[in-house]
């Protein structure tokens, strides 16, 4: 394998979700899949604060759409302004049509969207997304 053309799998992930249970489940799955650097935030503002404090930007973000203070759509717009280069996964326990709209908006903001999924995010789906983020 040529190291210049192959990215390693995601090593660090930021999970942004105001639902503590859902966030915990995703973090547990990430740990099961070998991710050792996992950060969490409960809304977009907290996520931006977390990102600003990290020495290295996470390889992947998993973001809920509906959160207080700054929702996932507003957070994606800010990530676009900051030219975040990692992969992004959108999740939502709400309206599936809203996921489609959010997906279009994220792409328009220049986000490298890996997918959008209804909650709960399945283990197999997460494993495939981690592999995809390595491509």
Secondary structure, DSSP 8 states (H G I E B T S, - for coil): --TTT------EEEEE-S-HHHHHHHHHHHHHTT--EEEEESSHHHHHHHHHH-SS--SEEEEES--SSS-HHHHHHHHHHTT--SEEEEEESS-HHHHHHHHHHHHHTT-EEEEEEESS--HHHHHHHHHHHT-
